[in-house]
């Protein structure tokens, strides 16, 4: 098997080979490291590498498996976390000059669980500064989209999406406060899950907005995301917001099919100003799922147009409080857009904040009503193609073209805490041809239902198997 063939395999394909000792974790790690060496100077997905440690862990995994101490489907599988997650003894930069040399003395719960499962960390991934920067100013150059390096992979988990698309690593971690897992998943043609609020511990993760933040898995297939969530989900006494609801077997949910599944399709707001290519891809996906036995049901999400405004108040207030000392002590080191957003967040009044929280309470009740009508809610994962790097917020260059109005398809899930899954559903006509994505949401703690519909869709399509020309060289 060539290195390129090896990098194209999913975790679901790699794990049985490793367990049967037909594939060495060392060989797999080496293949990933070679790809990173070849592409990272252009893609800028990784900020920090832990190559020697990864190879030592791969050798240890090989020995353990040979001795009959196989830990499960992530044993010997490489992964990389967004550089907001604390990694003991390995710098955690947050993509910022303010914390460029910070080395934690503790491990985030999520990376600790992956490490105990035998997964092997290759390094730390690029991001927008403190998950809120411009993408132009940060610790290093911005991550690039492997489908076309002139385009952004979206943020803030930019490196997490780019590393997957470039076949540098089979599993990554992102964080999502307003779409920061799902945006890069859509723009890079991979799969990303924002879990239910409280499903995955946030201990050891630098906060942006503590009532909106989520940590979640990213991979190239729904099945791989499900296997990763199985390891990182569950109660954590170190996180006061961690839920006590035990996770089910996500692998069992994968083969449930969609026959009889009720898919809610919104009739208002979410399709306003969506690019025709995006809408066509979404309608085609829905048609396929209906042919597989799903029921399509028209639904209305009341007050959805207010999600962006409410999220802005909550996120702005909470981030200003969390980063208050950094803003006071190191304003000159911050991305100007980060500084501007933190300063603006400090001007929200207590009344503004409480009104936004009240709106969230009403929206949570509204989603209970919606999910009484359907099992999953389908939303666009975003508008058409990713933006050119020079078009993203914060650049000093003039915009290439005005940005068209876009519906807010992300903040609903963060405000209400419901799980949301994004996966690829097509490509723009191009040139360049860039990924399009579909998003499914479900009621709290119903990630298994999302995996059921997402896996059924991927079994019937090949969008997730396509890779950028950059990654084939």
KAZI-V366352 format. One record per helix or strand of 3 or more residues. SS is the DSSP state (h for helix, s for strand). FROM is the first residue (numbers start at 1). TO is the last residue. Records with the same first field share a line. If there is no record, write none. Layout:
# KAZI-V366352
SS: FROM-TO + FROM-TO
This chain:
# KAZI-V366352
h: 3-8 + 11-19 + 25-43 + 51-66 + 109-116 + 129-131 + 158-165 + 182-188 + 222-232 + 250-253 + 276-291 + 304-322 + 324-329 + 331-333 + 336-345 + 350-371 + 389-391 + 411-416 + 447-460 + 463-465 + 469-472
s: 46-49 + 78-82 + 120-125 + 171-175 + 191-194 + 215-219 + 262-266 + 295-299 + 376-380 + 420-427 + 435-442
